[in-house]
Structure formats: structure tokens, C-alpha cells
Amino acid sequence: MDQLVSVGESVETYVESTRSSLNETAAGLSVRLLGQLAIARDGEPVKLPSSRKLRALLAYLALAPHPVSRSRLCELLWDVPNDPRGELRWCLSKLRGALDEPGLHRIETEGDTVALRLADTSVDAVEAAAAAAEGIDTLGLERLRRLAQLFAGDLLDGLELDRSPHFTSWLTAQRRRFSSCHVAVLEHIIGLLPQGADDAGPYLDQWLELAPFDGRAHVALLENLARRGQIGAGEEHLATAAELFRSEELDVAPLREAWQEIRARHSGATPCARSIPFTATQAPIAPLQADTAATRRASLAVMPFAENAGAGGFRGGLADGLTHDIITRLAKLRDFFVIARGSVFALAEKNIAPEDAGRRLNVDYVATGSVRSLPGKVMVSVELVEVRTARIVWAETFEHKPDGIFVVLDDIGNSIVSSIAAEIATVERNRAMLKAPNSLNAWEAYHRGLWHMYRFTRQENELAQQFFNDALKLDPTFARAMPGFPSPIGRMPSSVGAIAITRRHWPSKPPVTAFWSMTAIRRHTGRWDAPCGCAASRTTL
């Protein structure tokens, strides 16, 4: 443990600021967290004590969304009863000396809480997190280039704390979060660069280094090599990638098929017996697995929850049971494709990060969580992340009295399943609204129809019917969008869209009571997989 109180000004050192991500010529205060921590004021390095825990405290406060209690900070960084509050006061006093200016106090304490006010300060990790929240896929090329320059390394690169399991758990999660953000930035830069751009190579290099099992990165490289006529280099890279995939027992067939398609499209290119890969110009990224079906449902992987994550992050018991229950219930909904339990647990056994697992499984969303058993309550934290943009779509913490494992599984499991289903449906519907109507597949046309249906007017229902009919034309087997098909007695159709567009059953307006009588039971009880017989028995369409 760092001896914070015993050290003083004699151990103060200048923090290195050699990375380009810290703008040494910028006016004001700049803090670099992505890479080795560094602080500069008006381009000049700022002195900091050599204490690792002081640096850890600075990073935690900078990324905290709200003020943090002193007891939480002591629990996070100190594991022995050696006056942790006194050491915390010492750290805060040194941070005030480094960050505060005349008339401007950036360390704020109110009651038992501590906050770091950096509204006028440039913090690379905060800027990257804000961009991810805004949506990486909505940013322009120049903004993405600037973001890519911020990633000079891992968050707090080289900083590790012994005997601080809570901080280690937080730091691991944050490093994974920013690594996923970096990958998303690189992928979208490659997608936006014009064909023939000479600077695609370095971005491809970084993408493959960060995500060596991401099939999209390999396909992007192969496409670029083929466009430059470097077929030999493409064959060499494919062989290397195949060996890498086989070492992790991953299927390399989709990558081989993508390369065959790429070669066929560039059959006129002059083969190059040997050339250096990763330096090709940009070309459109071909999907790793082309979705030939008109219907493409959203896909989700629920990674095994961690039990008592703050004390080591081990799995088992309630956490595994809750994960299995959530996967089963989500699969029953049939609203989206859910990865099987065996696949996600196998990746977790190899200590694959959730975001990396999502890219390996080629899914749209990854759900992660942790279970903490505290005196008198059980807390379950859940996070839903969009894989390609690293954006946190939804996050929530559920609390329950420890009335029994089955009660906890049932109540919290229902809440998690209903929330995940609703959030994914909202994201998919919003995505469909941004696309041109003539470019929608069956799944997107269905969600576009739902958006119009939920507006509950005659005109909007007519538009909804058009989109549902378009979905059926694209995929006649897509029963979810089928209007007016008969349902068994005592059970409503699985799709609310099917109810909304059976216009022959109402003269001038949709049966709003029918919609709510069915969905109220599902939403308010959390049982989205439950039969809807009670709704059907009370509604006449």
C-alpha cells in the first residue's frame, strides 16, 4: 500500500507528457487519462506526488457521474484500517494544489461527498465517453479522427493497485469500455474514409490490434488488399487469421467465404506474390456473414453475471442462476436472436471481455451484470451495450430483499427481461425511422410500422399497415407482421402489430383498449412470455 501520509513534497515529480493526446499548447487545464496520466496547465506539466492512489482517486472522480461519498472512496482505495480518511484528506489536499486556481476550486466537498468539477477542463476520457453517449455512428469523419488521437493507451496505462479489489474491478470495466469505444471509432473511420484513401492502413492496424478476432476488421483488410491487387498478401493474411481463429476454436469458414467473394469481385487484379499487409487503402467493408434473408432480427448475448463483483468478480450461485433465467426468458419472447447459454459461458471461462465476446459472436447487443449480496438486500446491476458503437443503451440497478433465491430470480429476472426487451425494441424502431423506406428489410419495416401504430390515429394506422405489408412482401414467413391472422382461443397473436392492423374489425379508430389490455399484463407483471388469454377474454376485435 502507498504510504501517503509519510511522503510529502520531497517525492513530487513531474508527470510525463510526451503523448500527442495531451495538447501541450492548449490554454487552460488539460488532463490525460487515456495512456499514462498527465496534467498540463497552459502547455506546462503540472507536478503531482508519486502516489498511485492519488492518481487513481483523480481518475475515479473525473469519471464519476455524481458526487462520491468519502466512505465509498475509502472502501475503493484502502483495504486496511490505517486511518483511510486521513489518507483521503491528504490526497484531496494535493489534488487541490495541482488543480485549483485563484478563485477557482475544482475539488468540491459538501457534507460527506466529494466531487471534481472539470467543466472548464479538457479531459480526454470524458470527451470520449461523451462521444460514445452521443453515438459514434452519428459523428463525422473529422470528429472521429480527433477522437482516435485521444486514445494514447489504456485508461491509466501502467497503473495497478495491490489489495484494492474494488478499484481493480472498476478499472478493468472502464478499460474495457474505452477499448470498445476505440474499436467503434476506428471501424467507423474505415467506413467513412473515401475509396483510395492512403491513411486507412494505420486505422486498420489499430483495429486489428485491439480486436484480433473481429471478423469485420479482417474483411476490411482483405478488401483493401484485393483492391490494391495484393491477392498474395490477402492469402497470407487469411492463412494467419485462420490459424489465429482455430487457436481459439472459432469458426473461420465465414471469413474464407468473404475472401472468396472479394477475390471474385477483384478477379481482374494482378496478383502480388508477397506484399506487406495492413497498408492498403480503404474500401467498403463487406459483412463477415452476409444476411441473405430479408428478415434480420436484432441479436443479443447475455454474458454471465459476476457475483460480488467488488470482492473479486467470481461467478456462480445466484449470478449464474439469474443469467440462465434471463437467457431463457428472452429466448421465449422470440423478439430477437439470443445467443445460447453454453456459448456465452464458454467465452466467459476464457476470460473474454463482454465487448470482445460480442464482436466474436457477431451480435448487436451485449448485456452484462453483477450481483452483490449486502446485509438485508440483494443488488443487481445490469448494463446493455450496443456492440458496434460501444454505446450504453440502458443501465439500471435493482434491489430486492433476500426473501429466497427463487423469489429474487423471479422478481428481478422479470424486471430485467422486460426492460431489455423494451430498450432493444426502442433502439431498433428508432434506427428504422432513420432509414429510407425503400431500404428497409422485413425486420426494420416491422419496427417502422410499430412506430406508426403506437401513434393511435387512423392515418398512422394506415401507414403502419403499409409497412407491415412491406415486411410480409420481403419475407412471407415473417408471421409477426402478418395482419389479421387467426389466433387460438384464449391466446392473442404474439405481435401487437397483428392486432393493430386488423382494420376490418373497427370502423374509425384502432382498438386501443385491446392493445393496452394485452400489454399491461406483460409490462406491469414483467411476464412478457406469459400467455395473453386474459386479454383476449376481455376484448372483442
C-alpha positions, -999 to +999 in steps of 0.1 A: +000+000+000+012+035-007+024+054+024+006+086+015+010+105+048+046+097+053+056+111+019+054+148+011+067+174-012+101+156-014+086+129-036+068+152-060+077+145-096+068+159-130+043+138-148+055+129-182+035+144-210+050+130-242+019+116-258+002+136-285-032+131-269-023+158-243-023+191-261+007+209-247-001+241-265-037+243-253-047+271-229-061+261-196-060+228-178-057+195-196-059+160-181-049+129-199-063+096-186-061+075-218-025+064-215-002+074-187-019+100-165-007+135-172-018+170-163-008+203-181-017+239-175-012+262-205+010+236-220+033+232-190+034+199-170+018+200-135+036+185-105+020+156-088+031+134-059+042+099-070+014+082-051-005+057-073-036+061-052-037+098-057-038+092-094-064+065-090-086+090-070-082+117-096-093+093-124-123+080-104-136+114-095-131+127-131-153+099-145-178+098-117-212+110-129-222+124-095-205+133-061-190+103-043-192+097-006-160+096+014-168+062+027-171+049-008-137+064-017-121+048+014-136+014+005-124+018-031-088+026-024-078+014+011-083-021+025-067-017+060-078+003+090-048+027+088-067+059+090-081+058+054-100+091+059-067+108+069-050+095+038-080+106+017-077+141+031-040+141+022-048+131-014-075+157-017-052+184-004-026+175-030-052+174-058-063+209-048-028+222-051-025+207-086-059+215-100-072+246-082-065+282-093-070+315-077-108+320-073-115+286-089-119+255-068-122+222-087-123+199-057-157+204-040-168+188-008-203+190+006-212+171+037-197+136+033-194+138-005-165+148-029-168+159-065-144+171-091-156+200-113-139+199-147-164+219-168-136+242-180-110+214-182-101+192-212-102+156-201-097+130-229-116+102-213-146+124-206-146+136-242-145+100-254-173+090-231-195+119-242-189+109-279-199+073-271-231+086-254-239+108-283-235+078-307-203+070-325-222+062-357-236+098-358-203+115-358-185+129-389-151+118-401-131+147-387-146+143-353-138+106-354-102+114-364-098+137-334-113+111-311-089+084-324-060+107-314-072+107-278-065+070-273-028+070-264-032+038-245-053+020-219-070+041-192-044+049-166-019+029-185+006+012-162-013+020-130-022-010-109-031-011-072-024-040-049-050-052-024-077-028-038-102-052-054-130-027-057-108-002-077-093-031-097-128-042-107-138-006-117-106+000-136-110-033-156-145-024-165-136+011-176-106-001-196-129-025-215-154+003-220-129+027-235-113-001-256-147-008-271-152+029-278-118+030-295-127+000-317-160+016-326-142+049-336-117+030-358-144+009-375-165+040-384-134+059-396-127+030-420-163+031-431-163+068-438-129+071-455-131+077-493-121+048-515-084+050-523-075+070-491-038+065-482-043+067-445-066+037-439-037+014-431-029+028-396-065+027-386-068-009-398-036-018-378-050-004-346-084-020-352-068-055-356-045-050-327-074-041-304-099-067-317-079-095-334-110-118-335-133-092-350-142-106-384-152-072-398-116-059-393-102-089-412-127-085-440-119-048-443-082-055-446-088-083-472-110-059-492-083-033-492-056-057-502-077-071-531-085-036-543-047-028-545-041-061-564-023-076-535-040-110-537-009-128-524-009-107-493-045-114-488-039-151-490-011-148-464-033-128-441-062-152-444-039-181-435-026-163-405-061-153-394-073-189-399-046-202-376-055-175-350-092-183-351-085-221-348-064-215-317-095-201-300-118-227-316-136-201-336-152-208-370-131-194-398-155-205-426-173-171-428-140-154-433-129-178-460-163-173-478-159-135-475-124-137-491-137-159-519-164-133-527-138-105-525-115-123-549-143-129-573-151-092-574-115-084-580-106-112-603-090-088-627-065-076-602-029-085-607-017-110-581+011-099-559+033-127-547+042-110-515+035-076-500+031-060-467-004-062-452-022-036-432-012-007-455-040-009-480-063+019-489-098+019-477-127+001-494-163-006-483-164-032-455-181-064-466-200-081-438-185-112-423-217-131-427-239-118-454-276-119-443-293-132-473-327-134-456-350-104-459-356-106-421-327-097-399-337-097-362-316-079-336-292-102-318-282-103-281-257-121-259-262-121-222-228-126-206-226-145-172-232-121-143-205-117-117-212-125-081-200-100-056-180-082-083-164-057-059-147-086-040-132-104-069-158-109-096-162-146-092-192-164-108-216-190-095-247-194-073-273-167-077-254-149-105-253-180-128-289-188-120-300-153-128-281-153-161-296-187-171-331-175-162-327-142-182-314-160-213-343-185-212-370-158-208-356-136-235-354-165-259-391-173-253-400-138-264-387-145-299-384-108-305-347-111-313-320-137-316-304-147-283-271-165-281-273-199-263-261-202-227-233-226-235-217-202-260-215-172-236-204-193-207-176-208-228-163-174-237-165-162-201-145-192-190-117-180-213-119-145-196-131-129-228-143-094-222-180-089-228-174-064-257-149-087-273-173-116-269-200-095-286-177-090-316-167-127-317-204-137-316-213-110-342-242-098-322-258-063-320-261-060-282-244-074-251-259-075-216-237-077-186-243-075-149-232-082-113-249-095-082-240-081-047-253-097-016-254-070+012-269-071+047-307-070+042-307-067+004-295-081-029-284-056-055-282-065-092-266-040-117-273-045-154-259-028-185-270-031-221-244-021-247-246-017-284-216-036-297-207-017-329-209+018-313-199+009-277-229+030-265-245+021-233-282+018-243-295+011-209-282+006-173-301+000-141-296-013-106-323-035-090-326-041-052-346-069-035-349-082+000-332-117+003-366-135+007-353-166-011-333-173-042-363-182-063-382-151-053-352-129-062-347-148-095-384-143-104-389-107-095-356-092-106-354-115-136-388-103-148-378-067-144-345-072-163-362-091-192-390-066-197-365-037-196-340-053-220-368-062-245-383-027-243-350-009-248-339-030-278-373-026-294-369+012-289-334+013-304-344-008-334-375+012-340-355+045-339-329+030-363-356+020-387-371+056-386-337+070-398-336+048-429-353+054-463-385+034-466-373+017-497-341+004-480-358-014-451-356-051-446-386-071-431-375-066-395-369-029-400-402-024-418-420-042-390-405-018-364-413+012-386-449+000-387-449-003-349-438+033-346-467+045-366-491+021-349-483+035-315-495+069-325-531+057-325-546+077-353-564+064-384-538+079-408-509+065-388-525+030-387-529+031-424-491+038-427-484+011-402-504-014-423-483-004-454-451-011-435-464-044-421-474-054-457-440-044-469-424-067-443-446-096-455-436-090-491-399-090-482-404-122-461-437-140-464-428-162-434-425-133-411-456-140-390-450-112-366-461-087-392-490-107-406-522-088-405-555-104-393-543-140-390-564-161-367-552-169-332-561-198-309-590-193-285-577-179-252-544-166-266-537-134-285-513-132-315-477-128-305-475-095-323-492-063-312-487-052-348-510-080-359-538-067-337-533-031-347-536-036-384-567-058-385-587-027-397-617-047-407-626-051-370-631-014-363-649+014-381-629+045-375-602+040-348-579+013-335-590-008-305-567+010-280-583-010-252-573-042-269-537-031-271-534-020-235-553-050-221-527-072-236-495-053-230-504-040-195-503-076-182-470-082-198-453-050-188-466-045-153-461-081-143-428-084-161-440-116-177-435-108-213-435-145-221-469-152-204-500-162-224-524-134-231-556-153-226-569-129-200-565-100-225-583-120-252-612-129-230-620-093-223-615-079-257-637-082-288-619-073-320 
